Amino acid sequence: MLEEMIHNIWIAKDTGECLYHRRYNDDINVDENLITSFLSAIEIFAQNVDSGCEQLETKRYKFVYAQTDNTVTVACIDKQDDDTYIKKEVETIQNEFKSRFSKMLENWNGRVELFNTMNEFVDKRLSSFNSILGSFKNKKLELNEMIIKQKPKLKLSPQQEKVISLIRYKGTATLQDICKWMKLTEPDAEIAAKSLLHNNIIREVTSA
């Protein structure tokens, strides 16, 4: 069962020093300056051979990047999770950090506690990725008709198309229904449904 999507987020100077770190669980508990030095070095290397790094993958995780001219923001999510929407949030966080602190960074004195005022903003942006879905497989899902009528300009995966198709046909469907009728594995069905929920294309059926 996929519960927490994001594990950590870091903002580092392009020289590797960690400016900001927010940990959402203890799966990755490495010194933040050590990991940001490594992640920044990967970005510098990628800029030298290409146009920068968009993501880095290990056996278990994806590290999703956004960068400006002097900072790098990186979020760590599970490898099987859809990175499309977290990428947008990482970029939003990066832009907010830049708007708040770009002037300060020109003469930065090394004090990282100054950047903790980002906590509320970051937590709010990432709250939907960290919500525990509980007994998600038994929840009934329905289409959000108001969003569907607006024809959102999202590139849907084949799995997401199958989720929408079944819910449109049946009216409501659970994750188990989606797996059974659309021949999807539970992880694939949950990743697809979770992304659709995040974008408000589908929603949980509220109790009468």
Secondary structure in CASP SS format (residue, H / E / C, confidence):
PFRMAT SS
TARGET T0000
AUTHOR 0000-0000-0000
METHOD secondary structure of the structure
MODEL  1
M C 1.00
L C 1.00
E C 1.00
E C 1.00
M C 1.00
I E 1.00
H E 1.00
N E 1.00
I E 1.00
W E 1.00
I E 1.00
A E 1.00
K E 1.00
D C 1.00
T C 1.00
G C 1.00
E C 1.00
C E 1.00
L E 1.00
Y E 1.00
H E 1.00
R E 1.00
R E 1.00
Y C 1.00
N C 1.00
D C 1.00
D C 1.00
I C 1.00
N C 1.00
V C 1.00
D C 1.00
E H 1.00
N H 1.00
L H 1.00
I H 1.00
T H 1.00
S H 1.00
F H 1.00
L H 1.00
S H 1.00
A H 1.00
I H 1.00
E H 1.00
I H 1.00
F H 1.00
A H 1.00
Q H 1.00
N H 1.00
V H 1.00
D C 1.00
S C 1.00
G C 1.00
C C 1.00
E C 1.00
Q E 1.00
L E 1.00
E E 1.00
T C 1.00
K C 1.00
R C 1.00
Y E 1.00
K E 1.00
F E 1.00
V E 1.00
Y E 1.00
A E 1.00
Q E 1.00
T C 1.00
D C 1.00
N C 1.00
T E 1.00
V E 1.00
T E 1.00
V E 1.00
A E 1.00
C E 1.00
I E 1.00
D E 1.00
K C 1.00
Q C 1.00
D C 1.00
D C 1.00
D C 1.00
T H 1.00
Y H 1.00
I H 1.00
K H 1.00
K H 1.00
E H 1.00
V H 1.00
E H 1.00
T H 1.00
I H 1.00
Q H 1.00
N H 1.00
E H 1.00
F H 1.00
K H 1.00
S H 1.00
R H 1.00
F H 1.00
S H 1.00
K H 1.00
M H 1.00
L H 1.00
E H 1.00
N C 1.00
W C 1.00
N C 1.00
G C 1.00
R C 1.00
V H 1.00
E H 1.00
L H 1.00
F H 1.00
N H 1.00
T H 1.00
M H 1.00
N H 1.00
E H 1.00
F H 1.00
V H 1.00
D H 1.00
K H 1.00
R H 1.00
L H 1.00
S H 1.00
S H 1.00
F H 1.00
N C 1.00
S C 1.00
I C 1.00
L C 1.00
G C 1.00
S C 1.00
F H 1.00
K H 1.00
N H 1.00
K C 1.00
K C 1.00
L E 1.00
E E 1.00
L E 1.00
N C 1.00
E H 1.00
M H 1.00
I H 1.00
I H 1.00
K H 1.00
Q C 1.00
K C 1.00
P C 1.00
K C 1.00
L C 1.00
K C 1.00
L C 1.00
S C 1.00
P H 1.00
Q H 1.00
Q H 1.00
E H 1.00
K H 1.00
V H 1.00
I H 1.00
S H 1.00
L H 1.00
I H 1.00
R H 1.00
Y H 1.00
K H 1.00
G C 1.00
T C 1.00
A E 1.00
T C 1.00
L H 1.00
Q H 1.00
D H 1.00
I H 1.00
C H 1.00
K H 1.00
W H 1.00
M H 1.00
K C 1.00
L C 1.00
T C 1.00
E H 1.00
P H 1.00
D H 1.00
A H 1.00
E H 1.00
I H 1.00
A H 1.00
A H 1.00
K H 1.00
S H 1.00
L H 1.00
L H 1.00
H H 1.00
N C 1.00
N C 1.00
I C 1.00
I E 1.00
R E 1.00
E E 1.00
V C 1.00
T C 1.00
S C 1.00
A C 1.00
END
